[in-house]
């Protein structure tokens, strides 16, 4: 038995996702939570670099946050497919809030041990590995299929609005009140999303019954499905490369701010906010001017080149003002690549396997981020942050050219609707 029809869904309009109350509540709560998370995400590398003066410590903190997702994402995907995703998120978001509260208490008490802070970040990464598949899957549960593209884009938009606003707030807090207040507001923000989840109701309630098979059996079925879908495999692979070569810039901004632009926490906040502002500009423009026919392959080809060029341009900017302008381009290209690839995966993944497919994407992407930031830290120590960024930008150009040159098997695959038949057990769950 095959899954639901494979025809391309009709568009529900650029703001279609907000026609649904559950999604609107979830989006507002997520925006506040993500803003708080960016306070913490910028504060951690800032205080580590201030106390140690080493980019490697900054890389270790990012690896500690994203590395555990490689191990825990399979469990998160399994839980997201076999349990109520909203309730699962209530538990994980509460746990993440407790960890954020601990980081605030540690720093406010004067206990400024980098190892302890990285330990807390590691625990945060462990819970986030379980949280993320359910988070991404719940977006699909809150809207009908015709509004999925709108929901995915605006889910990325809220994250990037937070990426623009959060660092700017963090810069002001770090310059005026100190790091402990940035940690404090991060902890408070998790309470907001927990309250929001209490009021969220799904558009299509999922019938969650006994698990169709054990953990390993379900993952074997999901991996077989993904292996037969060349579009999903290519999209996940490209997510990995974007994570390795594109994502480190979000961590290396602390090095750019201090060593290249000779600025303090406010300048750092503005530079990082530039990355988020670019993402917001892309999300708004991309949503309002989207064409009915989604040419995913062509879009990815263009934005991979744009991201590579933007990174190279940022690396040679002589002043903070020009660096912020270049960062806007980097942020726009990064979101364009990530949102397009994520939409491909969401549209190709059937609901019974959605949590596991998104967990696989999150696992690979998180591992690539951990590897990329460590590589970025090492290259920065060896040859400087500017040359390291040029190398990353050049690598993205090479990747885009190499895949584009593959006859009939490159980016055009992203436009195909190659969704294989589901395994029998998963097909039965659709009835």
Secondary structure, DSSP 4 states (H G I P E B T S, - for coil): ---S--SPPPP--TTGGGGSHHHHHHHHHHHHHHHHHHHHHHHHHHHHHHHH--HHHHHHHHHHHHHHHHHHHHHHHHHHHHS-HHHHHHHHHHHHHHHHHHHHHHHHTT---HHHHHHHHHHHHHHHHHHHHHHHHHHHHTS-GGGHHHHHHHHHHHHHHHHHHHHHHHHHHHHHT-HHHHHHHHHHHHHHHHHHHHH---SS-----S-SS-HHHHHHHHHHHHHH-HHHHHHHHHHHHHHHHTTTHHHHHHHIIIIIS---HHHHHHHHHHHHHHHHHHHHHHHHT--SS--HHHHHHHHHHHHHHHHHHHHT--SHHHHHHHHHHHHHHHHHHHHHHHHHHHHHS-HHHHHHHHHHHHHHHHHHHHHHHHHHHHHHHHH-HHHHHHHHHHHHHHHHHHHHTSTTTSGGGGG----PPPPHHHHHTT-
